[in-house]
Amino acid sequence: MLFAFICTDKLDHLAVRTETRPAHLAYLQDLNSKDALKFAGPFIDADGKPNGTLAVIEADDRKAAEAIAASDPYARAGLFANVEIRAWNWVVNNPAAG
């Protein structure tokens, strides 16, 4: 099952994002190597600076998705003010639908 992570950074936490980014990217690479990561990237504010994250992952169930979200180095570093996890159905341009 696919889950979308819609994450909003805390205000004035760009330094936390920048410092934690290498660990976050390594975490995403690990998920990708397990075919769990479908796509991910930052939301961008009006000044072009990242201020949140959108990621779609595959997990067995919501509990597993919550564990993946909680293990992200950004989450562990306290970057996010809010993390919304929503089940998601990839209909258009899904490469797996081939």
Secondary structure, DSSP 4 states (H G I P E B T S, - for coil): -EEEEEEEEPTT-HHHHHHHHHHHHHHHHHHHHTT-EEEEEEEE-TTS-EEEEEEEEE-SSHHHHHHHHHHSHHHHTT-EEEEEEEEE---TT-GGG-
